[in-house]
Amino acid sequence: MTPTPSNNALLNELSRRRLLKAVGFGAVGVAGASALSACSGGNGDSDGVTRFAGVFDFDLDSQTRNVHVEDGALLMNSVYRDLFLCSGAFYNWGAHEWDYLLLEGHEWDGDDLIVSLRSGLKWSDGTDLNADDMVRSYAMRVLEAPSWGTGFPQVQDLEKLDDLSVRLGFEDPFPNIELSILKHRIVSKTTYADFGEQALELVNGGVRQGDDDHLEWNAEFIEFNPDEIVCSGPYKFDRAQMTDARITLVRNEDGYRGTEVNFDEVVVHKGDNRQSALLVQQGEVDYSTLAPSAADQQAFQGVDGFRWIEHPGYDGCGLMFNYAAKPELKDVRVRKALAYVLDGDQIGQVARGEAYGRVTHYAGLADIQAEEVFSAEELEDFETFDQDIDKATELLEEAGWTKEDGKWYLPDGDEASFEVIGVSGWGDFELTATQVEEAWNSFGIKTEARNVPEDNPWGIWAAGDFEVAVRHWGNPELPDYWGAFQMNFLAENAGTEDSPGQSFDLKVESPSQGEVDLEELVDTARRAESEEDQKEAVRVMAIVFNELLPRIPIWTYKYLAPAIEGVRVQAFDDDHPAAQNDIYEDNPIILALIQGDLTPNEG
């Protein structure tokens, strides 16, 4: 993780990126195919049990059952987590409103947030799910929340109001600060009894992450590994059906919607990207969120019942600059020239196959959001950066660069050169880096691509140990528009001696907006009381991003999830309230399963 991260999206990025390795199908071999076939889930015709089948690369031995830590806990980095440990609610990105799951609702009373549970909920161990579970779960999260986060770090105190309601006190709350709280997964008070009670006392006593009392509490908590996961959702773990090859979740009739879901069991096969592709080709998996390579995407077309389910992307892949390491990048003409050299469509196609989207507006927001903030006529004024070698040449010459014998030279006479870093094991990042290398070299700018280890690229980015880095732009986890600009401007930009990151000056001069303090604008877009003021700050940041291009968006994530209809699942409905949400935040297929909108095949 980044030593000085700047937003909540970074919390889950390690596990999410591991899901997005773009590996080739290659030759798994007959032996591999036989092994995977042996653990197939079946469609339930022979025993009358209806099953939904998925795939995820779990590890029974190494992964903890301490689900409150999420990262590293069994299946908690998968989309299947909602099946056994439900969120309180999910935010509908399309309609900009809440849909409640475990929660009955929420309301603000001044600076106090009142959160209420549904009545009659139970845990899989038969105990009541009530406000005691909620207030203790919230307290543990407050205690663990880093100060730079949004929501839980701003909670001042917690109080149980009655058996179903909890009050969270804030100081100077701002719009949508409750997002992470309403989405939080409540855990069992029985499992976390001592930890939850201690956390509540510490939080109300003013203790926060990093304090001595927290460190003492945390030293014991991170070693905590209960024997089983007590579940709140419509499914629970069946120990008798947990092997290294697959996990079977069985109906939890005491859980939320446990009697209303249409499948008796959910089978999760073990498999990485390559193995998941083989399972899809064999018809053993109904739906997968693991990233298929371009070769896999072609092979799926011959599978009976195969279809793509497309999920939108709110972030993408591009280039982040280190302005201290390469001062020539401070000239906006240089940045734009480097962008004009690149063919985003070609790079996206090679890196992601069909699972990419082209960048149209270069607003720092995903196009889907830019089109919500600006009119079509306004977006026509945005500069686009489709490949234009002549334009790139013109801009560099204006910036004082010269080209001799096919090589570009800086104004001081030194040969221009860049090192571009990708990340080992992140196939789409690796392929993007090598294609940037090829394009810039062909244009006459000496460029070398290399990959840094996947265990901690965030540390490398934050430390500024790069010249140009393949990096995300936009934000897939914060539905509020300001999240994209916190990512673009503030992530890896602490400006400290230990964490200089991009070394990008946040006080800029915009051709149309004049002097702008981007950090101040991010805060305005986040905290302003009126939606009009929030949106105006976002509009200014998007315009400035387009004018100054502080990082280069190359392609946008488009998530193509392979699915099979007519085997175990009758059909998949594209029209779900969460259809516009990020695939890994609020997965519409899993939510449809929970809500009884996904039905077994009757054939």
NULOLO-158237 format. One line per 2 residues: their letters; for each residue x, y, z of C-alpha. Coordinates in nm, 3 decimals, always signed. Example, Ala and Ser with C-alpha at 12.3 -4.5 7.8 and 13.67 -1.06 7.14 Angstrom:
2
AS> +1.230:-0.450:+0.780 ~ +1.367:-0.106:+0.714
***
This chain:
603
MT> +0.000:+0.000:+0.000 ~ +0.098:+0.358:-0.055
PT> +0.259:+0.501:+0.262 ~ +0.059:+0.821:+0.224
PS> -0.257:+0.727:+0.032 ~ -0.509:+0.997:-0.043
NN> -0.845:+0.823:-0.076 ~ -1.051:+0.522:+0.022
AL> -1.020:+0.372:-0.324 ~ -0.661:+0.277:-0.247
LN> -0.766:+0.048:+0.038 ~ -0.886:-0.232:-0.186
EL> -0.670:-0.163:-0.490 ~ -0.413:-0.436:-0.421
SR> -0.671:-0.710:-0.427 ~ -0.863:-0.554:-0.714
RR> -0.555:-0.528:-0.931 ~ -0.474:-0.892:-0.870
LL> -0.814:-0.967:-1.020 ~ -0.723:-0.769:-1.328
KA> -0.412:-0.959:-1.439 ~ -0.446:-1.001:-1.809
VG> -0.284:-1.339:-1.868 ~ -0.311:-1.544:-2.184
FG> -0.505:-1.869:-2.196 ~ -0.213:-2.048:-2.352
AV> -0.194:-2.424:-2.313 ~ -0.326:-2.520:-1.975
GV> -0.307:-2.875:-2.100 ~ -0.518:-3.183:-2.087
AG> -0.416:-3.257:-1.730 ~ -0.532:-2.913:-1.617
AS> -0.861:-2.952:-1.800 ~ -0.921:-3.288:-1.635
AL> -0.846:-3.153:-1.290 ~ -1.087:-2.865:-1.333
SA> -1.358:-3.089:-1.477 ~ -1.332:-3.313:-1.174
CS> -1.446:-3.030:-0.946 ~ -1.737:-2.917:-1.160
GG> -2.049:-2.791:-0.986 ~ -2.319:-2.943:-1.204
NG> -2.660:-2.795:-1.276 ~ -2.851:-2.974:-1.004
DS> -3.061:-3.190:-1.238 ~ -2.950:-3.514:-1.075
DG> -3.012:-3.423:-0.712 ~ -3.277:-3.153:-0.741
VT> -3.045:-2.888:-0.595 ~ -3.025:-2.562:-0.789
RF> -2.676:-2.417:-0.809 ~ -2.512:-2.097:-0.926
AG> -2.143:-2.140:-1.016 ~ -1.865:-1.880:-1.003
VF> -1.488:-1.873:-0.970 ~ -1.229:-1.696:-0.755
DF> -0.868:-1.761:-0.660 ~ -0.912:-1.836:-0.288
DL> -0.678:-2.018:-0.050 ~ -0.838:-2.206:+0.239
DS> -0.512:-2.246:+0.429 ~ -0.364:-1.897:+0.413
QT> -0.673:-1.676:+0.423 ~ -0.814:-1.569:+0.757
RN> -1.175:-1.600:+0.875 ~ -1.140:-1.257:+1.034
VH> -1.374:-1.096:+0.781 ~ -1.356:-0.754:+0.942
VE> -1.007:-0.709:+0.799 ~ -1.151:-0.786:+0.450
DG> -0.821:-0.788:+0.259 ~ -0.680:-1.137:+0.303
AL> -1.001:-1.284:+0.447 ~ -1.170:-1.578:+0.277
LM> -1.371:-1.464:-0.028 ~ -1.387:-1.108:+0.105
NS> -1.203:-0.970:-0.198 ~ -1.452:-1.137:-0.430
VY> -1.796:-1.030:-0.550 ~ -1.941:-1.328:-0.358
RD> -1.891:-1.156:-0.020 ~ -2.238:-1.000:-0.035
LF> -2.390:-1.348:-0.043 ~ -2.270:-1.433:+0.307
LC> -2.189:-1.092:+0.460 ~ -2.427:-0.830:+0.323
SG> -2.362:-0.461:+0.292 ~ -2.591:-0.226:+0.478
AF> -2.694:-0.067:+0.147 ~ -2.566:+0.012:-0.197
YN> -2.560:+0.346:-0.371 ~ -2.720:+0.348:-0.713
WG> -2.471:+0.535:-0.933 ~ -2.724:+0.577:-1.214
AH> -3.012:+0.718:-1.008 ~ -2.792:+0.874:-0.736
EW> -2.996:+0.723:-0.455 ~ -2.970:+0.450:-0.191
DY> -3.105:+0.095:-0.208 ~ -3.108:-0.067:+0.135
LL> -3.008:-0.425:+0.216 ~ -2.953:-0.497:+0.587
LE> -3.042:-0.140:+0.672 ~ -3.396:-0.006:+0.696
GH> -3.282:+0.352:+0.635 ~ -3.082:+0.650:+0.756
EW> -3.143:+1.016:+0.836 ~ -2.950:+1.320:+0.951
DG> -3.035:+1.495:+1.276 ~ -2.812:+1.800:+1.268
DD> -2.456:+1.666:+1.277 ~ -2.574:+1.321:+1.387
LI> -2.630:+1.035:+1.145 ~ -2.902:+0.793:+1.257
VS> -2.871:+0.447:+1.098 ~ -3.145:+0.187:+1.142
LR> -3.147:-0.188:+1.080 ~ -3.426:-0.399:+0.940
SG> -3.613:-0.587:+1.209 ~ -3.608:-0.965:+1.241
LK> -3.256:-1.021:+1.108 ~ -3.055:-1.315:+1.238
WS> -2.702:-1.447:+1.209 ~ -2.629:-1.795:+1.075
DG> -2.557:-1.909:+1.433 ~ -2.918:-1.826:+1.528
TD> -2.844:-1.510:+1.730 ~ -3.025:-1.182:+1.662
LN> -2.857:-0.927:+1.436 ~ -2.917:-0.596:+1.611
AD> -2.776:-0.259:+1.708 ~ -2.513:-0.419:+1.931
DM> -2.356:-0.577:+1.622 ~ -2.383:-0.250:+1.435
VR> -2.235:-0.015:+1.693 ~ -1.942:-0.247:+1.767
SY> -1.869:-0.304:+1.400 ~ -1.872:+0.071:+1.341
AM> -1.644:+0.128:+1.638 ~ -1.386:-0.121:+1.510
RV> -1.388:+0.049:+1.170 ~ -1.353:+0.396:+1.322
LE> -1.058:+0.273:+1.525 ~ -0.892:+0.131:+1.214
AP> -0.977:+0.416:+0.975 ~ -0.680:+0.627:+0.857
SW> -0.725:+0.999:+0.895 ~ -0.716:+1.061:+0.518
GT> -1.028:+0.851:+0.457 ~ -1.386:+0.965:+0.421
GF> -1.668:+0.875:+0.657 ~ -1.548:+0.669:+0.950
PQ> -1.242:+0.888:+1.027 ~ -1.475:+1.184:+1.082
VQ> -1.697:+1.003:+1.336 ~ -1.660:+1.171:+1.676
DL> -1.866:+0.934:+1.891 ~ -2.106:+0.640:+1.871
EK> -2.423:+0.558:+2.063 ~ -2.672:+0.273:+2.056
LD> -3.019:+0.432:+2.058 ~ -3.232:+0.117:+2.070
DL> -3.219:-0.242:+1.951 ~ -3.219:-0.137:+1.585
SV> -3.068:+0.213:+1.573 ~ -2.727:+0.371:+1.618
RL> -2.623:+0.736:+1.629 ~ -2.292:+0.844:+1.476
GF> -2.183:+1.192:+1.578 ~ -1.990:+1.407:+1.331
ED> -1.826:+1.745:+1.343 ~ -1.889:+1.953:+1.031
PF> -2.020:+1.671:+0.808 ~ -2.038:+1.719:+0.433
PN> -2.260:+1.570:+0.160 ~ -2.236:+1.193:+0.116
IE> -1.993:+1.151:+0.404 ~ -2.213:+0.858:+0.504
LS> -2.124:+0.651:+0.196 ~ -1.871:+0.416:+0.357
IL> -2.086:+0.382:+0.670 ~ -2.404:+0.271:+0.497
KH> -2.208:+0.031:+0.276 ~ -2.018:-0.117:+0.571
RI> -2.051:-0.491:+0.636 ~ -2.162:-0.550:+0.991
VS> -1.991:-0.842:+1.167 ~ -2.111:-1.066:+1.447
KT> -2.095:-0.936:+1.804 ~ -2.051:-1.296:+1.916
TY> -1.737:-1.342:+1.708 ~ -1.593:-0.999:+1.788
AD> -1.729:-0.957:+2.140 ~ -1.420:-0.837:+2.326
FG> -1.276:-0.648:+2.030 ~ -1.603:-0.467:+1.961
EQ> -1.664:-0.364:+2.322 ~ -1.307:-0.242:+2.362
AL> -1.320:-0.053:+2.032 ~ -1.642:+0.125:+2.132
EL> -1.490:+0.236:+2.460 ~ -1.170:+0.352:+2.291
VN> -1.347:+0.544:+2.015 ~ -1.577:+0.726:+2.254
GG> -1.268:+0.802:+2.462 ~ -1.107:+0.980:+2.167
VR> -0.863:+0.707:+2.058 ~ -0.794:+0.686:+1.684
QG> -0.568:+0.496:+1.447 ~ -0.202:+0.524:+1.541
DD> -0.260:+0.614:+1.904 ~ -0.088:+0.394:+2.162
DH> -0.415:+0.240:+2.280 ~ -0.511:+0.158:+1.921
LE> -0.174:-0.003:+1.852 ~ -0.214:-0.221:+2.160
WN> -0.566:-0.322:+2.052 ~ -0.459:-0.379:+1.693
AE> -0.163:-0.600:+1.783 ~ -0.407:-0.859:+1.912
FI> -0.676:-0.795:+1.652 ~ -0.459:-0.862:+1.345
EF> -0.371:-1.204:+1.488 ~ -0.736:-1.291:+1.548
NP> -0.856:-1.577:+1.329 ~ -1.190:-1.726:+1.433
DE> -1.278:-2.082:+1.337 ~ -1.577:-1.989:+1.125
IV> -1.748:-1.701:+0.951 ~ -2.086:-1.615:+1.102
CS> -2.303:-1.500:+0.812 ~ -2.578:-1.240:+0.768
GP> -2.660:-1.301:+0.401 ~ -2.877:-1.557:+0.224
YK> -2.588:-1.806:+0.213 ~ -2.343:-1.954:+0.459
FD> -2.035:-2.173:+0.443 ~ -2.077:-2.549:+0.458
RA> -1.762:-2.695:+0.611 ~ -1.839:-3.036:+0.464
QM> -1.824:-2.881:+0.115 ~ -1.508:-2.671:+0.147
TD> -1.205:-2.807:-0.037 ~ -0.896:-2.665:-0.207
AR> -1.086:-2.697:-0.535 ~ -1.416:-2.530:-0.449
IT> -1.628:-2.375:-0.176 ~ -2.001:-2.440:-0.161
LV> -2.222:-2.181:+0.004 ~ -2.556:-2.326:+0.113
RN> -2.885:-2.153:+0.180 ~ -2.892:-1.963:+0.510
ED> -3.263:-1.949:+0.587 ~ -3.204:-1.728:+0.892
GY> -3.011:-1.475:+0.683 ~ -3.129:-1.172:+0.489
RG> -3.352:-1.300:+0.205 ~ -3.240:-1.653:+0.285
TE> -3.583:-1.795:+0.202 ~ -3.629:-1.577:-0.108
VN> -3.319:-1.647:-0.316 ~ -3.385:-1.892:-0.598
FD> -3.066:-2.099:-0.582 ~ -3.008:-2.357:-0.310
EV> -2.631:-2.336:-0.335 ~ -2.357:-2.117:-0.477
VV> -2.041:-2.300:-0.586 ~ -1.718:-2.096:-0.604
HK> -1.450:-2.282:-0.797 ~ -1.088:-2.203:-0.722
GD> -0.920:-2.048:-1.023 ~ -0.701:-1.764:-1.139
NR> -0.757:-1.578:-1.464 ~ -0.626:-1.860:-1.680
QS> -0.814:-2.135:-1.495 ~ -1.133:-1.933:-1.485
AL> -1.119:-1.899:-1.863 ~ -1.095:-2.277:-1.898
LV> -1.392:-2.325:-1.665 ~ -1.599:-2.084:-1.875
QQ> -1.506:-2.271:-2.191 ~ -1.613:-2.597:-2.028
GE> -1.946:-2.446:-1.926 ~ -1.872:-2.500:-1.556
VD> -1.906:-2.134:-1.454 ~ -2.217:-1.919:-1.495
YS> -2.048:-1.583:-1.444 ~ -1.693:-1.466:-1.382
TL> -1.540:-1.132:-1.288 ~ -1.183:-1.246:-1.343
AP> -1.018:-1.076:-1.638 ~ -1.000:-1.283:-1.958
SA> -0.720:-1.223:-2.205 ~ -0.786:-1.128:-2.566
AD> -0.730:-1.492:-2.667 ~ -0.982:-1.611:-2.407
QQ> -1.238:-1.363:-2.534 ~ -1.221:-1.520:-2.879
AF> -1.240:-1.876:-2.745 ~ -1.558:-1.802:-2.546
QG> -1.757:-1.740:-2.863 ~ -1.788:-2.115:-2.928
VD> -1.944:-2.195:-2.589 ~ -2.316:-2.279:-2.592
GF> -2.515:-2.013:-2.411 ~ -2.219:-1.775:-2.386
RW> -2.275:-1.401:-2.366 ~ -2.089:-1.097:-2.243
IE> -2.223:-0.889:-1.956 ~ -2.079:-0.542:-1.988
HP> -2.011:-0.336:-1.676 ~ -1.908:+0.032:-1.700
GY> -1.571:+0.160:-1.588 ~ -1.517:+0.478:-1.389
DG> -1.140:+0.472:-1.408 ~ -0.881:+0.391:-1.666
CG> -0.515:+0.344:-1.739 ~ -0.281:+0.622:-1.837
LM> +0.051:+0.788:-1.759 ~ +0.150:+0.968:-1.441
FN> +0.450:+1.201:-1.458 ~ +0.722:+1.277:-1.205
YA> +0.778:+1.648:-1.256 ~ +1.080:+1.661:-1.027
AK> +1.262:+1.381:-1.207 ~ +1.181:+1.521:-1.551
PE> +1.141:+1.902:-1.534 ~ +1.082:+1.921:-1.910
LK> +0.738:+1.774:-1.840 ~ +0.636:+2.096:-1.665
DV> +0.578:+2.245:-2.012 ~ +0.217:+2.163:-2.102
RV> +0.313:+2.154:-2.470 ~ +0.544:+1.861:-2.398
RK> +0.274:+1.668:-2.212 ~ +0.025:+1.723:-2.490
AL> +0.279:+1.626:-2.755 ~ +0.349:+1.299:-2.574
AY> -0.024:+1.232:-2.568 ~ -0.066:+1.303:-2.940
VL> +0.200:+1.042:-3.022 ~ -0.008:+0.763:-2.866
DG> -0.286:+0.563:-3.031 ~ -0.517:+0.496:-2.737
DQ> -0.738:+0.258:-2.932 ~ -0.447:+0.040:-3.035
IG> -0.296:+0.040:-2.686 ~ -0.630:-0.044:-2.525
QV> -0.699:-0.322:-2.775 ~ -0.363:-0.487:-2.715
AR> -0.379:-0.442:-2.337 ~ -0.740:-0.547:-2.280
GE> -0.883:-0.698:-2.599 ~ -1.245:-0.584:-2.621
AY> -1.254:-0.499:-2.251 ~ -1.149:-0.137:-2.286
GR> -1.314:+0.190:-2.379 ~ -1.163:+0.476:-2.573
VT> -1.118:+0.812:-2.403 ~ -1.322:+1.081:-2.576
HY> -1.333:+1.389:-2.355 ~ -1.004:+1.387:-2.156
AG> -1.178:+1.557:-1.864 ~ -1.016:+1.355:-1.584
LA> -1.358:+1.197:-1.527 ~ -1.470:+0.885:-1.706
DI> -1.670:+0.989:-2.012 ~ -1.989:+0.850:-1.857
QA> -1.952:+1.104:-1.574 ~ -1.826:+1.390:-1.789
EE> -2.145:+1.361:-1.990 ~ -2.347:+1.402:-1.669
VF> -2.158:+1.717:-1.569 ~ -2.133:+1.890:-1.908
SA> -2.368:+1.928:-2.201 ~ -2.276:+1.780:-2.537
EE> -2.214:+2.130:-2.669 ~ -1.977:+2.210:-2.382
LE> -1.782:+1.889:-2.433 ~ -1.725:+1.982:-2.797
DF> -1.492:+2.254:-2.667 ~ -1.268:+2.000:-2.490
ET> -0.941:+1.919:-2.663 ~ -0.916:+1.560:-2.778
FD> -0.586:+1.377:-2.805 ~ -0.637:+1.122:-3.078
QD> -0.307:+1.028:-3.238 ~ -0.171:+1.319:-3.444
ID> +0.203:+1.299:-3.515 ~ +0.210:+1.634:-3.694
KA> +0.050:+1.806:-3.395 ~ +0.298:+1.639:-3.159
TE> +0.589:+1.761:-3.373 ~ +0.450:+2.115:-3.383
LL> +0.408:+2.130:-3.005 ~ +0.759:+2.004:-2.930
EE> +0.913:+2.251:-3.172 ~ +0.714:+2.530:-3.005
AG> +0.857:+2.410:-2.672 ~ +1.211:+2.449:-2.809
WT> +1.281:+2.083:-2.879 ~ +1.475:+1.991:-3.193
KE> +1.498:+1.674:-3.399 ~ +1.819:+1.558:-3.561
DG> +1.888:+1.224:-3.729 ~ +1.554:+1.093:-3.605
KW> +1.619:+1.183:-3.239 ~ +1.453:+1.452:-3.029
YL> +1.666:+1.686:-2.818 ~ +1.568:+1.913:-2.528
PD> +1.617:+2.291:-2.548 ~ +1.947:+2.254:-2.358
GD> +2.078:+2.010:-2.620 ~ +2.046:+1.690:-2.416
EA> +1.882:+1.395:-2.584 ~ +1.523:+1.347:-2.467
SF> +1.462:+1.019:-2.283 ~ +1.208:+0.861:-2.051
EV> +1.174:+0.545:-1.849 ~ +0.817:+0.415:-1.827
IG> +0.732:+0.171:-1.549 ~ +0.455:-0.087:-1.557
VS> +0.381:-0.346:-1.288 ~ +0.488:-0.710:-1.309
GW> +0.190:-0.941:-1.325 ~ -0.055:-0.665:-1.419
GD> -0.080:-0.768:-1.781 ~ -0.271:-0.461:-1.900
FE> -0.018:-0.231:-1.732 ~ +0.277:-0.427:-1.875
LT> +0.135:-0.413:-2.226 ~ +0.051:-0.044:-2.196
AT> +0.408:+0.036:-2.088 ~ +0.566:-0.156:-2.376
QV> +0.337:+0.009:-2.630 ~ +0.418:+0.357:-2.498
EE> +0.785:+0.259:-2.525 ~ +0.740:+0.153:-2.886
AW> +0.538:+0.462:-2.984 ~ +0.771:+0.718:-2.830
NS> +1.082:+0.542:-2.963 ~ +0.931:+0.534:-3.311
FG> +0.864:+0.906:-3.280 ~ +1.230:+0.967:-3.188
IK> +1.212:+0.997:-2.809 ~ +1.439:+0.743:-2.641
TE> +1.214:+0.539:-2.413 ~ +1.267:+0.227:-2.204
AR> +0.990:+0.030:-2.035 ~ +1.044:-0.179:-1.725
NV> +0.816:-0.340:-1.468 ~ +0.829:-0.292:-1.093
PE> +0.727:-0.574:-0.853 ~ +0.354:-0.613:-0.795
DN> +0.382:-0.641:-0.416 ~ +0.404:-0.264:-0.359
PW> +0.389:-0.035:-0.663 ~ +0.202:+0.215:-0.444
GI> +0.515:+0.266:-0.238 ~ +0.721:+0.324:-0.551
WA> +0.470:+0.573:-0.690 ~ +0.441:+0.760:-0.362
AG> +0.818:+0.779:-0.318 ~ +0.855:+0.931:-0.665
DF> +1.085:+0.648:-0.769 ~ +0.990:+0.681:-1.136
EV> +1.002:+0.916:-1.434 ~ +0.679:+0.812:-1.604
AV> +0.446:+0.550:-1.453 ~ +0.155:+0.360:-1.600
RH> -0.111:+0.453:-1.347 ~ -0.486:+0.486:-1.301
WG> -0.689:+0.798:-1.360 ~ -1.049:+0.853:-1.245
NP> -1.202:+0.664:-0.955 ~ -1.417:+0.347:-0.951
EL> -1.514:+0.348:-0.583 ~ -1.636:+0.700:-0.510
PD> -1.961:+0.787:-0.692 ~ -1.906:+1.154:-0.613
YW> -1.727:+1.327:-0.898 ~ -1.460:+1.478:-0.674
GA> -1.318:+1.129:-0.619 ~ -1.172:+1.127:-0.969
FQ> -0.981:+1.449:-0.904 ~ -0.860:+1.336:-0.565
MN> -0.710:+1.045:-0.755 ~ -0.574:+1.254:-1.042
FL> -0.428:+1.540:-0.840 ~ -0.373:+1.426:-0.482
AE> -0.289:+1.055:-0.491 ~ +0.089:+1.008:-0.487
NA> +0.136:+1.381:-0.451 ~ +0.199:+1.439:-0.081
GT> +0.499:+1.660:-0.158 ~ +0.689:+1.549:+0.152
ED> +1.053:+1.448:+0.160 ~ +0.967:+1.081:+0.201
SP> +0.664:+1.082:-0.030 ~ +0.704:+1.342:-0.305
GQ> +0.514:+1.131:-0.558 ~ +0.434:+1.325:-0.874
SF> +0.576:+1.653:-0.738 ~ +0.291:+1.825:-0.922
DL> +0.223:+2.183:-0.811 ~ -0.146:+2.208:-0.724
KV> -0.155:+2.584:-0.773 ~ -0.179:+2.622:-1.149
ES> -0.248:+2.884:-1.412 ~ -0.536:+2.790:-1.641
PS> -0.581:+2.962:-1.979 ~ -0.955:+2.995:-1.919
QG> -0.991:+2.981:-1.539 ~ -0.693:+3.190:-1.428
EV> -0.509:+3.101:-1.106 ~ -0.654:+2.783:-0.958
DL> -0.576:+2.595:-0.636 ~ -0.667:+2.237:-0.725
EE> -0.644:+2.105:-0.370 ~ -0.887:+2.372:-0.257
LV> -1.122:+2.285:-0.542 ~ -1.119:+1.915:-0.451
DT> -1.217:+2.013:-0.097 ~ -1.493:+2.243:-0.226
AR> -1.633:+1.971:-0.451 ~ -1.628:+1.740:-0.151
RA> -1.761:+1.966:+0.122 ~ -1.974:+2.238:-0.036
ES> -2.326:+2.237:+0.104 ~ -2.500:+2.302:-0.225
EE> -2.492:+2.062:-0.518 ~ -2.448:+2.363:-0.745
DQ> -2.123:+2.466:-0.571 ~ -1.997:+2.107:-0.573
KE> -2.063:+2.065:-0.943 ~ -1.911:+2.401:-1.030
AV> -1.585:+2.302:-0.859 ~ -1.589:+1.975:-1.053
RV> -1.651:+2.159:-1.379 ~ -1.354:+2.387:-1.320
MA> -1.126:+2.092:-1.237 ~ -1.236:+1.904:-1.549
IV> -1.168:+2.206:-1.770 ~ -0.828:+2.259:-1.608
FN> -0.744:+1.891:-1.649 ~ -0.825:+1.909:-2.019
EL> -0.626:+2.229:-2.067 ~ -0.318:+2.124:-1.871
LP> -0.326:+1.744:-1.904 ~ -0.130:+1.677:-1.580
RI> -0.148:+1.304:-1.658 ~ -0.242:+1.129:-1.982
PI> -0.555:+0.911:-1.991 ~ -0.497:+0.638:-2.252
WT> -0.793:+0.400:-2.214 ~ -1.090:+0.340:-1.987
YK> -1.177:+0.013:-1.817 ~ -1.473:-0.162:-1.974
YL> -1.552:-0.475:-1.780 ~ -1.667:-0.764:-1.995
AP> -1.775:-1.047:-1.769 ~ -1.824:-1.385:-1.941
AI> -2.156:-1.549:-1.857 ~ -2.343:-1.863:-1.967
EG> -2.720:-1.883:-1.993 ~ -2.935:-2.192:-2.022
VR> -2.725:-2.433:-1.813 ~ -2.774:-2.345:-1.447
VQ> -2.903:-1.988:-1.495 ~ -3.207:-1.921:-1.710
AF> -3.097:-1.573:-1.820 ~ -2.921:-1.260:-1.700
DD> -3.116:-0.934:-1.692 ~ -2.914:-0.627:-1.791
DH> -3.164:-0.388:-1.632 ~ -3.063:-0.391:-1.266
PA> -3.054:-0.082:-1.039 ~ -2.680:-0.138:-0.988
AQ> -2.608:-0.183:-1.359 ~ -2.414:+0.145:-1.366
ND> -2.212:+0.064:-1.053 ~ -1.854:-0.056:-1.047
IY> -1.837:-0.433:-1.095 ~ -1.629:-0.488:-0.780
ED> -1.817:-0.250:-0.554 ~ -2.184:-0.344:-0.600
NP> -2.201:-0.628:-0.845 ~ -2.543:-0.625:-1.016
II> -2.543:-0.999:-1.088 ~ -2.479:-1.089:-0.726
LA> -2.734:-0.833:-0.608 ~ -2.989:-0.976:-0.854
LI> -2.922:-1.320:-0.710 ~ -2.977:-1.188:-0.355
QG> -3.294:-1.004:-0.451 ~ -3.447:-1.308:-0.620
DL> -3.421:-1.167:-0.973 ~ -3.189:-1.442:-1.094
TP> -3.361:-1.773:-1.158 ~ -3.241:-2.129:-1.224
NE> -3.274:-2.283:-1.568 ~ -3.574:-2.512:-1.583
G> -3.451:-2.713:-1.881
***
